[in-house]
Amino acid sequence: MAWNITEEGKLIKVAIEGRLVAAVAPNLREELIGRVKEGTNVLFDLSKMAHIDSSGLGVLVQVLQKAKSCGGKVVLAALQPGPKIVFDITKVSRVFEIVPTVADAKF
């Protein structure tokens, strides 16, 4: 699994590739939580994420909670069919704004 994080002002863009699972989730969480500050928005590009487990979902939810507490928001873009099943089964899809493409994300 790999990720690329870029910052553009108050926007953090996170592109995830591969499997967001227990083995790597704590590292991503640690890297992101410290970057979320007052008014920070986070855009996750999930177009290349092949799989997610409960630990990965936990990271996304923790980032969402931190961003909301700081007055920002989180948008998930390009969620693929395989991972989407996990979001739907766990009902986590109800707490996120999910858009079809990165270009559709509005902050």
C-alpha positions as CSV (number, residue, x, y, z in Angstrom):
1,M,0.0,0.0,0.0
2,A,1.2,3.5,-0.8
3,W,-0.2,7.0,-0.3
4,N,0.7,10.4,-1.4
5,I,-0.2,13.5,0.6
6,T,-0.1,17.0,-0.8
7,E,-1.2,20.2,0.9
8,E,-2.7,23.2,-0.9
9,G,-3.4,25.9,1.6
10,K,-6.1,24.5,3.9
11,L,-6.7,21.4,1.7
12,I,-4.9,18.1,2.3
13,K,-5.2,15.7,-0.7
14,V,-4.5,12.1,0.1
15,A,-4.2,9.6,-2.8
16,I,-4.3,6.0,-1.6
17,E,-3.1,3.1,-3.7
18,G,-3.5,-0.6,-2.9
19,R,-4.9,-2.0,0.4
20,L,-5.7,0.2,3.4
21,V,-5.5,-2.5,6.1
22,A,-4.4,-3.0,9.7
23,A,-0.7,-3.3,8.8
24,V,-0.5,0.2,7.4
25,A,-3.5,2.1,8.9
26,P,-1.7,3.3,12.1
27,N,1.1,4.9,10.0
28,L,-1.4,6.8,7.8
29,R,-3.4,7.9,10.8
30,E,-0.3,9.2,12.5
31,E,0.7,11.1,9.4
32,L,-2.7,12.7,8.8
33,I,-4.0,13.5,12.3
34,G,-1.1,15.8,13.0
35,R,-1.7,17.8,9.8
36,V,-5.4,18.5,10.4
37,K,-5.6,22.0,11.9
38,E,-8.2,24.7,12.2
39,G,-10.3,24.9,9.0
40,T,-8.5,22.1,7.2
41,N,-10.3,20.1,4.6
42,V,-9.3,16.6,3.5
43,L,-9.8,15.1,0.1
44,F,-9.2,11.3,-0.2
45,D,-8.6,10.1,-3.8
46,L,-9.6,6.5,-3.6
47,S,-9.5,5.7,-7.3
48,K,-6.6,3.3,-6.8
49,M,-7.6,1.8,-3.4
50,A,-8.2,-1.9,-4.0
51,H,-9.3,-2.9,-0.5
52,I,-10.1,-1.6,3.0
53,D,-10.6,-3.3,6.3
54,S,-12.0,-2.1,9.6
55,S,-8.7,-0.5,10.6
56,G,-8.6,1.4,7.4
57,L,-12.2,2.6,8.0
58,G,-11.2,3.6,11.5
59,V,-8.5,5.9,10.1
60,L,-10.9,7.6,7.7
61,V,-13.5,8.1,10.5
62,Q,-10.8,9.5,12.9
63,V,-9.7,11.9,10.2
64,L,-13.3,12.9,9.7
65,Q,-13.8,13.5,13.4
66,K,-10.7,15.6,13.7
67,A,-11.5,17.7,10.6
68,K,-15.1,18.3,11.8
69,S,-13.8,19.3,15.3
70,C,-11.5,21.8,13.6
71,G,-14.2,23.3,11.3
72,G,-13.2,21.4,8.2
73,K,-14.7,18.6,6.2
74,V,-13.7,15.4,4.5
75,V,-14.7,14.2,1.0
76,L,-14.0,10.7,-0.4
77,A,-13.6,10.6,-4.2
78,A,-13.7,7.8,-6.7
79,L,-14.6,5.0,-4.3
80,Q,-14.2,1.7,-6.2
81,P,-16.8,-1.1,-6.2
82,G,-14.8,-3.5,-4.1
83,P,-14.1,-1.1,-1.2
84,K,-17.6,0.4,-1.6
85,I,-19.1,-2.9,-0.5
86,V,-17.3,-2.6,2.9
87,F,-18.5,1.0,3.3
88,D,-22.1,-0.1,2.5
89,I,-22.1,-3.2,4.7
90,T,-20.7,-1.2,7.7
91,K,-23.0,1.8,6.9
92,V,-19.9,4.0,7.1
93,S,-20.9,5.4,3.7
94,R,-23.7,7.3,5.6
95,V,-21.2,9.5,7.5
96,F,-19.0,10.6,4.6
97,E,-19.6,12.8,1.6
98,I,-18.7,10.5,-1.3
99,V,-18.3,11.9,-4.9
100,P,-17.7,10.2,-8.2
101,T,-14.4,11.9,-9.1
102,V,-11.8,14.2,-7.5
103,A,-13.1,17.0,-9.7
104,D,-16.5,16.7,-8.1
105,A,-15.3,17.5,-4.6
106,K,-16.4,20.9,-3.4
107,F,-15.1,22.7,-0.3
